[in-house]
Amino acid sequence: MAYVDPNYKSKREFIDAVKAGVKHYPYNPSGMFPVEQNGCITIEGPHYPKPHKWYAQCYVEHGVVVKVK
């Protein structure tokens, strides 16, 4: 699981931003497990300490989210 900045309150906001061309660089806040630079990952939001309310399966190319399911 990973986060992106800014901290979107809904999955719809995140999807719309990706479609609009905003670049998102996923990261793991603990730093223990590096995020895949190419392939499929899961983004969760909003960020801790708020409870996670949405999850999005994403495709990443060269460290940038390019598509959201």
Helices and strands as residue ranges (DSSP letters): H 11-19, E 39-45, E 54-61, E 64-68
